[in-house]
Amino acid sequence: MLRYALRRAFATVPTVLAVSIVVFVMLRLLPGDPALLLAGEDAKPEVVESLRKEWGLTEPLPVQYLLFMRNVLEGNLGTSIRSGYPVSYEISLRLPHTMRLALIAMTIAIVLGLAVGIVASTRPYSLVDNVSMLAALVGVSAPVFWTGLLLMWIFAVKLGWLPAVGVGTPAHLLLPSIALAGFTTPVIARQTRSSMLEVLRQDYIRTARSKGLSERTTITRHAVRNALIPIITVAGITFGRLLGGSIVTETVFAYPGIGKLLIDAIFARDYPIIQGTVLIYALLFTLLNLFVDLTYAYIDPRIHYE
């Protein structure tokens, strides 16, 4: 497994490299001049040109990219054009907020998704099953920003129970976490139901029941564990979607995570912040996929890595 983990870790390098190239080129195709935005509309041309030279924007694109990658390999993601602080410092301030939000939302999604999916699979095509799957369909279809605004209107504006924006107390995490979990929970619930229905038809489940095991023991000890592999796969994918959804959620709730940092940097044409943030996202996605692959062996000992 260690060899497999190392091989997969090295395989992430081309992925991150490809992401960096695509982002670097796309940023240069965006309209607008970051030097002009920084200097102001009324700035003199020589001031704007001086800023372009200071930030290396006058160099050819291949040279700019090589300079960028050299700094990355040295652990330097650059300096923010807007704030003047190192990109790594800006990200280090925001990343813990995003990870905290994502982990809470994922915990909610896994707990609720597993519970709903298991209950629905044990009563297929019943009223409980139909209602839960209909709710899951609505949850998957609802955009994150709409869910966030609806939660904000109900619990912050109308009821006044929770703060609408910002960070500082556990209460600030509730609304954005629920909004994020809102589109992740239905995906896990539907996959859990599908996997459980397939497992419950297997011969070993009928054997366990014929031995006189209670339905609860049959479900918890035999069915759930054997249904976990596809559920873990979907959970890993949805966690990646959840990190992407955090960009919208953090913008709606003015939550100071790296998603909000990325959106602000895009409007300001802050190239170093955008490049550094996207690289962090790409690294998180690849590490998450590696973690999911390694988890399979702990769930099912029959799986071996070569």
VOZAGU-519233 format. One record per atom (N, C-alpha, C): x, z, y. Coordinates in steps of 0.2 Angstrom, whole numbers, plus 5000, padded with zeros to 4 digits. Each point is the difference from the previous one (the first is absolute). Layout:
BEGIN
XZY
...
***
This chain:
BEGIN
500450004994
499650005006
500450005006
500650045000
500450005006
500349935001
500249964995
500349935001
499449965003
499450014998
499449965002
499950025008
500050065001
499950025007
500549985005
500750004998
500549975004
499949925001
499849974994
499949935001
499549985004
499450045000
499549995005
500250015007
500450055001
500250025006
500449955004
500449974996
500449945002
499649945001
499549994996
499549955001
499650005007
500050065003
499650005006
500449985006
500649994999
500549975006
499749935002
500049954995
499749945003
499450005003
499550044997
499350015003
500150025008
500450065001
500050025006
500449955005
500549974997
500349955004
499649945002
499549984995
499649945002
499550035005
499750065000
499650035005
500350005007
500650025000
500450005006
500149935004
500149954995
500149945003
499349975003
499550014996
499349985002
499850035007
500150075000
499850035006
500449985006
500750004999
500449985005
499849935003
499949954996
499849935003
499350015003
499550034997
499450005003
500050035007
500450065000
500050035007
500249955005
500549964999
500349965005
499549945001
499549994996
499549955002
499550025004
499950075001
499550035004
500149985007
499449995004
500149985007
500250065004
500349995005
500250065004
500750025000
500350025005
500750025000
500150085001
500350034995
500050075001
500550035006
500449965002
500450015006
499650005006
499649955000
499550005006
499550055000
499850024994
499550065000
500350065002
500750014998
500350065002
500250005007
500249955003
500250005007
499450005005
499549974997
499449995005
499949935002
499449995002
499849935002
500449985007
500150055004
500349985006
500850015000
500350014994
500750005000
500349945002
500650005002
500449945002
500349974994
500149935000
500249974994
500750034997
500450015005
500750034997
499950074996
499550045003
499950064996
499749994993
499649955000
499749984993
500549974995
500449965003
500649974996
500550054998
500150055004
500550064999
499750044994
499350015000
499750044994
500149964994
499949935000
500049964994
500750004997
500550005004
500750014998
500150064997
499850065003
500150064998
499750014993
499449974999
499650014993
500249954995
500549955002
500249954995
499549954999
499549995005
499549954999
500249935002
500649995003
500349945002
500449964994
500150044995
500449974994
499649964996
500249954996
499649964996
499750054994
499549974998
499650044995
500450034994
500449954997
500450034994
500550055002
500350005006
500450055002
499650065001
499550005004
499650065001
499850034993
499849964995
499850034994
500650034996
500649975000
500650034997
500250065004
499950015006
500250065004
499550054998
499449984999
499550054998
500150034993
500249964995
500150024994
500650044999
500549985004
500650045000
499950075003
499650015005
499850075002
499650034995
499549974996
499650034995
500550034995
500549964997
500450024995
500450065002
500150015007
500450065003
499550065001
499449994998
499550055001
499750005007
500149955004
499850005007
499449945000
499450035002
499549955000
499949975007
500450025005
500049985007
499750055004
499949985007
499750045005
499449975003
499550045001
499449985002
500149975007
499749945001
500049975007
499650045005
499450024997
499650045005
500250075002
500250044995
500150075001
500850015001
500449964997
500750015001
500350054994
499650024996
500250054995
500149964993
500550024996
500149974994
499449994996
499949944996
499449994996
500050054995
500550024997
500050054994
499750065003
500250025006
499750065003
499250005001
499849945002
499349995002
499650004993
500349974995
499750004993
500050074997
500550035001
500150074997
499450055003
499849995006
499550045003
499349984997
499949944999
499449974998
499850004993
500549994996
499949994992
499750064997
500250065001
499750064997
499350005001
499749995006
499350005002
499749944995
500249955000
499749944996
500050024992
500650034998
500050024993
499550064998
500050045005
499550064999
499349975000
499849965004
499349975000
499949964994
500549964998
499949964994
499950044994
500450054999
500050044994
499350044999
499850025006
499350045000
499549954998
500049945003
499549954999
500049984993
500649994997
500149984993
499750064995
500250065002
499750054996
499350014999
499749995006
499249995000
499849954996
500349945001
499849944996
500050014993
500650034998
500150004992
499550054997
499950065004
499650054997
499349985000
499749975005
499349975000
500049944996
500449965000
500049944996
500050014993
500450044998
500050024992
499450034998
499750055004
499450044999
499449954999
500049965006
499449955000
500049954994
500649984999
500149954994
499950024994
500250074998
499950034994
499350014999
499750035005
499250024999
499649934999
500249955004
499649944999
500149974993
500750004997
500149974994
499750044994
499850065001
499750044994
499249995001
499849975005
499349985000
499949935003
500249954996
500049935002
499349985001
499949965006
499449975001
499450055002
500250065001
499550055002
499950005007
499650045003
499950005007
500650035003
500350054997
500750025003
500549955001
500049964994
500549955000
499949945006
499449985000
499849955005
500150025007
499850075001
500050025007
500850015002
500450024996
500750015001
500349945001
499949954996
500349935001
499849965006
499350025002
499849975006
500350035006
500150065000
500450045005
500749975000
500349994995
500749984999
500049935004
499549954998
500049945003
500050005008
499650055002
499950015008
500750025002
500350054997
500650025002
500649955001
500049964995
500549955000
499949955005
499349985002
499949955005
500050035007
500050065001
500050035007
500749995003
500149975005
500750005003
500250075002
500750015000
500350075002
499850025007
500149955005
499850025007
499350025001
499549974996
499350015001
499950074997
500350024994
499950064997
500350065005
500649985003
500350055004
499650025006
499749945003
499650015006
499350044999
499749984994
499450034998
500150084999
500650024996
500150074999
500250035007
500349975004
500250035007
499350015004
499649955000
499350015003
499650064998
500050004993
499650064997
500350065001
500650014997
500350075000
500450025006
500249965004
500350025007
499549995006
499749955000
499549995006
499450044999
499649984995
499350034999
500150084998
500350014995
500050074997
500650045004
500549975002
500650045003
500350054995
500049984994
500450044995
500749995000
500249945001
500749984998
500349965006
500750015002
500349965005
500049934998
499949955005
499949934999
500749975000
500550025004
500649975001
500650055000
500649974999
500650055001
500250034993
500550055001
500350034994
500250075003
500150054995
500250065002
499750064995
499449994998
499750054995
499849964994
499850044994
499749974994
499449965002
499650025005
499449975001
500149935002
500549995004
500249935002
500149954994
500150024994
500249964995
499349984996
499550045001
499449994996
499749935001
499849985006
499649945001
500549944998
500649995002
500449944998
500150004992
500150064997
500150004993
499449984996
499450025003
499449984996
499949925002
500149985006
499949935001
500549964995
500650025000
500549964995
499750014993
499850064998
499850004993
499349964999
499749995005
499349964999
500149944997
500549965001
500049934996
500550014994
500350054999
500550014994
499650034994
499650055002
499650034995
499649964995
499649955003
499649964996
500449954995
500649985002
500449964996
500250044994
500250065001
500250044994
499450024996
499550015003
499450024996
499749944996
500049945002
499849944996
500549994995
500750015001
500549994995
499950054994
499950065003
499950064995
499449984995
499549995003
499449984996
500149954995
500349945002
500249944996
500450024994
500650045002
500550024995
499750054995
499650055002
499750054996
499549964995
499649955003
499549974995
500349964995
500649975001
500449974995
500350054995
500250065002
500350054996
499550034996
499450015002
499550044997
499749964994
500149935000
499849964994
500550004995
500650035000
500550004995
499850044994
500349984995
499950044993
500250075000
500650015004
500250075000
499650055004
499649975004
499550045004
499450024995
499849954996
499550014995
500250054995
500650004998
500350044995
500050075003
500250015006
500050075003
499350035001
499549965001
499450025000
499750024993
500249964995
499850014994
500350074997
500650025002
500350064998
499650065003
499649995005
499650065003
500350025006
500449965003
500350025007
499550005005
500050045005
499550005005
500149945004
499549985004
500049945004
500650015006
500050065002
500550025006
500749994997
500150034994
500749994997
500249934999
499549964997
500149934998
500249965007
499650025005
500249965006
500650025003
500150075001
500650025004
500749994996
500050014993
500650004996
500149934998
499549964998
500249944997
499849945004
499550005004
499849945003
500349995007
500150055004
500250005007
500849985000
500450034995
500749985000
500149934998
499649974995
500149944998
499849955005
499650025005
499749955005
500450005006
500550045001
500450025006
500549945002
500249964995
500549955002
499749955005
499549974999
499749955005
499850045007
499850064999
499850045006
500650015004
500650024997
500650015004
500249945003
499949944997
500249945003
499649995006
499450005000
499549995005
500250055006
500150074998
500150055005
500749985004
500549984996
500649985004
499949945005
499649954998
499849945004
499650035006
499550044999
499650025005
500450055005
500550044997
500450045005
500449955005
500249944997
500349965005
499549975005
499449994998
499549985005
499850055004
500150064998
499850065004
500550015006
500749984998
500550015005
499949945005
499749944998
499949955005
499450025004
499550034997
499450025003
500150065005
500650034999
500150065005
500249975007
500249945000
500149975007
499449995004
499449984997
499450005003
499750075002
500150044995
499750075000
500450045006
500649995000
500450045005
499949975007
499849945000
499849975007
499450035002
499550004996
499350025001
500050075003
500450054996
500050075001
500650025005
500349955002
500650025005
500550054996
500149984994
500450054996
500749975000
500550055002
500749985001
500449984994
499849954996
500449994994
500449935001
500349984995
500449935001
499549945000
499450014998
499549945001
499950005008
499850055003
499950005007
500749985004
500550024997
500749985003
500049925000
499949974994
500049934999
499649965005
499350035000
499649965005
500250005007
500250065002
500350015007
500649955001
500450004995
500649965001
499949925000
499449984996
499849935000
499849985007
499650045003
499749995007
500650005005
500550044999
500650005005
500549954998
500049964994
500549964998
500650044999
500050064997
500650044999
500249984993
500549945000
500249984994
500350054995
500550045002
500350054996
499550044996
499550035004
499550044997
499649974995
499849945001
499649964995
500449984994
500649985001
500549994994
500150064996
500250055003
500150064996
499450034997
499450005003
499450034997
499849954994
500049945001
499849964994
500550004994
500750015002
500450024994
499950064997
499850055003
499850074997
499449994996
499549965002
499449984996
500249974994
500449955000
500249964994
500450044995
500450055003
500450044995
499550054997
499550035004
499550044997
499649974994
499849935001
499649974995
500449994994
500649985001
500549984994
500150074996
500150055003
500150074997
499450024997
499449995003
499450024997
499949964993
500149935000
500049964994
500450034995
500650025001
500550024995
499750074998
499850045004
499750074998
499449994995
499649955001
499449994996
500349974993
500549965000
500249974994
500350064995
500450045004
500350064996
499550054997
499450005004
499550054998
499749984993
500049934999
499649984994
500350044994
500750005000
500350034994
499850084999
499950035005
499750074999
499350014998
499649955002
499350004998
500049974993
500349954998
500049974993
500750004997
500250044995
500650014998
500249934996
499549964998
500249944996
500349955004
500050015007
500349955004
500750015001
500449954999
500850015000
500249945005
500650025004
500349965005
500649974997
500149945001
500649974997
500449965006
***
